[in-house]
Amino acid sequence: MQRLYRSSRDKMISGVCGGLGEYFGIDPTLLRLIWAALALFSFGTFLVLYVIAAVIIPYEGSRP
């Protein structure tokens, strides 16, 4: 069973987009661009969601 983790190898800030990219098989750079655009156009809502995701999603290599 595949689990969602924050990436320890492909990270810029906290590894959320890197982990999402590994999980869904999408280029993390594309996810970062989409996330940044959504954060700008949603008046920061997606920025808050990113912080929440960074807190909730476990770090890669941590025990379940």
NUDOGU-705412 format. One record per atom (N, C-alpha, C): residue number from 1; residue in three letters; atom name; z, x, y. Coordinates in nm, 3 decimals, padded with zeros to 5 digits. Last residue first. Layout:
# NUDOGU-705412
+-----+------+------+---------+---------+---------+
| pos | code | site |       Z |       X |       Y |
+-----+------+------+---------+---------+---------+
| NUM |  ALA |   CA |       Z |       X |       Y |
...
+-----+------+------+---------+---------+---------+
***
This chain:
# NUDOGU-705412
+-----+------+------+---------+---------+---------+
| pos | code | site |       Z |       X |       Y |
+-----+------+------+---------+---------+---------+
|  64 |  PRO |    N |  01.085 |  00.524 |  00.475 |
|  64 |  PRO |   CA |  01.083 |  00.378 |  00.499 |
|  64 |  PRO |    C |  01.219 |  00.314 |  00.497 |
|  63 |  ARG |    N |  01.120 |  00.834 |  00.654 |
|  63 |  ARG |   CA |  01.140 |  00.755 |  00.533 |
|  63 |  ARG |    C |  01.141 |  00.607 |  00.565 |
|  62 |  SER |    N |  00.860 |  00.990 |  00.840 |
|  62 |  SER |   CA |  00.995 |  00.934 |  00.831 |
|  62 |  SER |    C |  01.004 |  00.848 |  00.706 |
|  61 |  GLY |    N |  00.596 |  01.051 |  00.842 |
|  61 |  GLY |   CA |  00.684 |  01.144 |  00.775 |
|  61 |  GLY |    C |  00.827 |  01.095 |  00.767 |
|  60 |  GLU |    N |  00.531 |  00.915 |  01.158 |
|  60 |  GLU |   CA |  00.475 |  00.960 |  01.031 |
|  60 |  GLU |    C |  00.566 |  01.066 |  00.968 |
|  59 |  TYR |    N |  00.773 |  00.693 |  01.293 |
|  59 |  TYR |   CA |  00.700 |  00.817 |  01.303 |
|  59 |  TYR |    C |  00.652 |  00.860 |  01.165 |
|  58 |  PRO |    N |  00.740 |  00.332 |  01.306 |
|  58 |  PRO |   CA |  00.806 |  00.455 |  01.264 |
|  58 |  PRO |    C |  00.714 |  00.576 |  01.275 |
|  57 |  ILE |    N |  00.719 |  00.119 |  01.581 |
|  57 |  ILE |   CA |  00.642 |  00.181 |  01.472 |
|  57 |  ILE |    C |  00.709 |  00.312 |  01.434 |
|  56 |  ILE |    N |  00.899 |  00.064 |  01.800 |
|  56 |  ILE |   CA |  00.906 | -00.011 |  01.674 |
|  56 |  ILE |    C |  00.837 |  00.061 |  01.558 |
|  55 |  VAL |    N |  00.840 |  00.235 |  02.015 |
|  55 |  VAL |   CA |  00.979 |  00.223 |  01.968 |
|  55 |  VAL |    C |  00.984 |  00.162 |  01.828 |
|  54 |  ALA |    N |  00.570 |  00.204 |  02.050 |
|  54 |  ALA |   CA |  00.622 |  00.339 |  02.029 |
|  54 |  ALA |    C |  00.766 |  00.336 |  01.977 |
|  53 |  ALA |    N |  00.558 | -00.070 |  02.104 |
|  53 |  ALA |   CA |  00.500 | -00.019 |  01.980 |
|  53 |  ALA |    C |  00.553 |  00.121 |  01.948 |
|  52 |  ILE |    N |  00.676 | -00.068 |  02.359 |
|  52 |  ILE |   CA |  00.740 | -00.141 |  02.250 |
|  52 |  ILE |    C |  00.689 | -00.091 |  02.116 |
|  51 |  VAL |    N |  00.480 |  00.078 |  02.495 |
|  51 |  VAL |   CA |  00.617 |  00.131 |  02.486 |
|  51 |  VAL |    C |  00.693 |  00.062 |  02.372 |
|  50 |  TYR |    N |  00.265 | -00.100 |  02.468 |
|  50 |  TYR |   CA |  00.256 |  00.035 |  02.413 |
|  50 |  TYR |    C |  00.396 |  00.095 |  02.395 |
|  49 |  LEU |    N |  00.357 | -00.321 |  02.612 |
|  49 |  LEU |   CA |  00.334 | -00.334 |  02.468 |
|  49 |  LEU |    C |  00.324 | -00.198 |  02.400 |
|  48 |  VAL |    N |  00.351 | -00.209 |  02.868 |
|  48 |  VAL |   CA |  00.480 | -00.249 |  02.811 |
|  48 |  VAL |    C |  00.468 | -00.264 |  02.660 |
|  47 |  LEU |    N |  00.076 | -00.183 |  02.887 |
|  47 |  LEU |   CA |  00.159 | -00.064 |  02.898 |
|  47 |  LEU |    C |  00.297 | -00.092 |  02.839 |
|  46 |  PHE |    N | -00.008 | -00.442 |  02.881 |
|  46 |  PHE |   CA | -00.036 | -00.360 |  02.764 |
|  46 |  PHE |    C |  00.037 | -00.227 |  02.770 |
|  45 |  THR |    N |  00.079 | -00.520 |  03.138 |
|  45 |  THR |   CA |  00.133 | -00.586 |  03.018 |
|  45 |  THR |    C |  00.111 | -00.500 |  02.894 |
|  44 |  GLY |    N | -00.038 | -00.414 |  03.366 |
|  44 |  GLY |   CA |  00.069 | -00.340 |  03.301 |
|  44 |  GLY |    C |  00.126 | -00.403 |  03.176 |
|  43 |  PHE |    N | -00.244 | -00.589 |  03.442 |
|  43 |  PHE |   CA | -00.134 | -00.562 |  03.535 |
|  43 |  PHE |    C | -00.012 | -00.500 |  03.465 |
|  42 |  SER |    N | -00.456 | -00.592 |  03.280 |
|  42 |  SER |   CA | -00.351 | -00.690 |  03.249 |
|  42 |  SER |    C | -00.227 | -00.669 |  03.336 |
|  41 |  PHE |    N | -00.621 | -00.386 |  03.352 |
|  41 |  PHE |   CA | -00.664 | -00.522 |  03.384 |
|  41 |  PHE |    C | -00.561 | -00.629 |  03.352 |
|  40 |  LEU |    N | -00.477 | -00.159 |  03.261 |
|  40 |  LEU |   CA | -00.513 | -00.175 |  03.403 |
|  40 |  LEU |    C | -00.543 | -00.319 |  03.438 |
|  39 |  ALA |    N | -00.453 | -00.207 |  02.988 |
|  39 |  ALA |   CA | -00.331 | -00.187 |  03.068 |
|  39 |  ALA |    C | -00.361 | -00.206 |  03.216 |
|  38 |  LEU |    N | -00.721 | -00.214 |  02.911 |
|  38 |  LEU |   CA | -00.639 | -00.336 |  02.900 |
|  38 |  LEU |    C | -00.511 | -00.325 |  02.983 |
|  37 |  ALA |    N | -00.785 |  00.055 |  02.955 |
|  37 |  ALA |   CA | -00.853 | -00.051 |  03.031 |
|  37 |  ALA |    C | -00.773 | -00.180 |  03.028 |
|  36 |  ALA |    N | -00.614 |  00.177 |  02.768 |
|  36 |  ALA |   CA | -00.600 |  00.207 |  02.910 |
|  36 |  ALA |    C | -00.666 |  00.100 |  02.997 |
|  35 |  TRP |    N | -00.716 |  00.071 |  02.528 |
|  35 |  TRP |   CA | -00.577 |  00.044 |  02.566 |
|  35 |  TRP |    C | -00.555 |  00.069 |  02.715 |
|  34 |  ILE |    N | -00.974 |  00.181 |  02.528 |
|  34 |  ILE |   CA | -00.956 |  00.035 |  02.530 |
|  34 |  ILE |    C | -00.816 |  00.000 |  02.578 |
|  33 |  LEU |    N | -00.907 |  00.454 |  02.515 |
|  33 |  LEU |   CA | -00.985 |  00.401 |  02.627 |
|  33 |  LEU |    C | -00.968 |  00.250 |  02.641 |
|  32 |  ARG |    N | -00.770 |  00.461 |  02.270 |
|  32 |  ARG |   CA | -00.701 |  00.501 |  02.394 |
|  32 |  ARG |    C | -00.774 |  00.446 |  02.516 |
|  31 |  LEU |    N | -00.972 |  00.386 |  02.091 |
|  31 |  LEU |   CA | -00.855 |  00.300 |  02.107 |
|  31 |  LEU |    C | -00.779 |  00.333 |  02.236 |
|  30 |  LEU |    N | -01.138 |  00.609 |  02.121 |
|  30 |  LEU |   CA | -01.188 |  00.477 |  02.158 |
|  30 |  LEU |    C | -01.071 |  00.381 |  02.179 |
|  29 |  THR |    N | -00.968 |  00.801 |  02.012 |
|  29 |  THR |   CA | -01.010 |  00.813 |  02.151 |
|  29 |  THR |    C | -01.063 |  00.680 |  02.203 |
|  28 |  PRO |    N | -00.941 |  00.727 |  01.741 |
|  28 |  PRO |   CA | -00.829 |  00.709 |  01.832 |
|  28 |  PRO |    C | -00.866 |  00.721 |  01.980 |
|  27 |  ASP |    N | -01.184 |  00.548 |  01.567 |
|  27 |  ASP |   CA | -01.161 |  00.669 |  01.645 |
|  27 |  ASP |    C | -01.047 |  00.646 |  01.744 |
|  26 |  ILE |    N | -01.055 |  00.367 |  01.288 |
|  26 |  ILE |   CA | -01.124 |  00.368 |  01.416 |
|  26 |  ILE |    C | -01.090 |  00.499 |  01.488 |
|  25 |  GLY |    N | -00.909 |  00.283 |  01.065 |
|  25 |  GLY |   CA | -01.030 |  00.361 |  01.047 |
|  25 |  GLY |    C | -01.118 |  00.365 |  01.171 |
|  24 |  PHE |    N | -00.663 |  00.161 |  01.088 |
|  24 |  PHE |   CA | -00.781 |  00.075 |  01.091 |
|  24 |  PHE |    C | -00.912 |  00.150 |  01.072 |
|  23 |  TYR |    N | -00.490 |  00.386 |  01.062 |
|  23 |  TYR |   CA | -00.466 |  00.264 |  00.986 |
|  23 |  TYR |    C | -00.592 |  00.177 |  00.976 |
|  22 |  GLU |    N | -00.585 |  00.573 |  01.245 |
|  22 |  GLU |   CA | -00.580 |  00.607 |  01.103 |
|  22 |  GLU |    C | -00.569 |  00.481 |  01.018 |
|  21 |  GLY |    N | -00.549 |  00.423 |  01.483 |
|  21 |  GLY |   CA | -00.681 |  00.470 |  01.444 |
|  21 |  GLY |    C | -00.687 |  00.505 |  01.297 |
|  20 |  LEU |    N | -00.272 |  00.392 |  01.487 |
|  20 |  LEU |   CA | -00.357 |  00.273 |  01.475 |
|  20 |  LEU |    C | -00.498 |  00.311 |  01.432 |
|  19 |  GLY |    N | -00.203 |  00.664 |  01.522 |
|  19 |  GLY |   CA | -00.162 |  00.591 |  01.403 |
|  19 |  GLY |    C | -00.244 |  00.466 |  01.380 |
|  18 |  GLY |    N | -00.317 |  00.710 |  01.774 |
|  18 |  GLY |   CA | -00.356 |  00.791 |  01.659 |
|  18 |  GLY |    C | -00.321 |  00.723 |  01.528 |
|  17 |  CYS |    N | -00.173 |  00.528 |  01.928 |
|  17 |  CYS |   CA | -00.317 |  00.509 |  01.911 |
|  17 |  CYS |    C | -00.370 |  00.592 |  01.795 |
|  16 |  VAL |    N |  00.088 |  00.646 |  01.897 |
|  16 |  VAL |   CA |  00.062 |  00.507 |  01.862 |
|  16 |  VAL |    C | -00.088 |  00.485 |  01.837 |
|  15 |  GLY |    N |  00.172 |  00.897 |  01.979 |
|  15 |  GLY |   CA |  00.103 |  00.884 |  01.852 |
|  15 |  GLY |    C |  00.069 |  00.743 |  01.810 |
|  14 |  SER |    N |  00.272 |  00.938 |  02.231 |
|  14 |  SER |   CA |  00.369 |  00.917 |  02.124 |
|  14 |  SER |    C |  00.303 |  00.896 |  01.988 |
|  13 |  ILE |    N |  00.056 |  01.089 |  02.367 |
|  13 |  ILE |   CA |  00.187 |  01.057 |  02.424 |
|  13 |  ILE |    C |  00.289 |  01.042 |  02.312 |
|  12 |  MET |    N | -00.132 |  01.185 |  02.182 |
|  12 |  MET |   CA | -00.137 |  01.229 |  02.322 |
|  12 |  MET |    C |  00.000 |  01.207 |  02.386 |
|  11 |  LYS |    N | -00.199 |  01.285 |  01.846 |
|  11 |  LYS |   CA | -00.121 |  01.211 |  01.946 |
|  11 |  LYS |    C | -00.139 |  01.272 |  02.084 |
|  10 |  ASP |    N | -00.249 |  01.345 |  01.551 |
|  10 |  ASP |   CA | -00.343 |  01.300 |  01.654 |
|  10 |  ASP |    C | -00.267 |  01.216 |  01.756 |
|   9 |  ARG |    N | -00.021 |  01.414 |  01.398 |
|   9 |  ARG |   CA | -00.130 |  01.509 |  01.417 |
|   9 |  ARG |    C | -00.218 |  01.472 |  01.536 |
|   8 |  SER |    N |  00.149 |  01.208 |  01.373 |
|   8 |  SER |   CA |  00.210 |  01.333 |  01.419 |
|   8 |  SER |    C |  00.101 |  01.437 |  01.448 |
|   7 |  SER |    N |  00.113 |  00.864 |  01.454 |
|   7 |  SER |   CA |  00.055 |  00.988 |  01.405 |
|   7 |  SER |    C |  00.129 |  01.109 |  01.460 |
|   6 |  ARG |    N |  00.317 |  00.604 |  01.343 |
|   6 |  ARG |   CA |  00.270 |  00.681 |  01.458 |
|   6 |  ARG |    C |  00.225 |  00.816 |  01.407 |
|   5 |  TYR |    N |  00.199 |  00.397 |  01.074 |
|   5 |  TYR |   CA |  00.289 |  00.497 |  01.128 |
|   5 |  TYR |    C |  00.231 |  00.551 |  01.258 |
|   4 |  LEU |    N |  00.164 |  00.140 |  00.846 |
|   4 |  LEU |   CA |  00.134 |  00.182 |  00.982 |
|   4 |  LEU |    C |  00.242 |  00.277 |  01.030 |
|   3 |  ARG |    N |  00.063 |  00.184 |  00.505 |
|   3 |  ARG |   CA |  00.163 |  00.149 |  00.607 |
|   3 |  ARG |    C |  00.121 |  00.205 |  00.742 |
|   2 |  GLN |    N | -00.092 |  00.061 |  00.215 |
|   2 |  GLN |   CA | -00.105 |  00.138 |  00.337 |
|   2 |  GLN |    C | -00.004 |  00.089 |  00.439 |
|   1 |  MET |    N |  00.000 |  00.084 | -00.119 |
|   1 |  MET |   CA |  00.000 |  00.000 |  00.000 |
|   1 |  MET |    C |  00.000 |  00.088 |  00.124 |
+-----+------+------+---------+---------+---------+
***
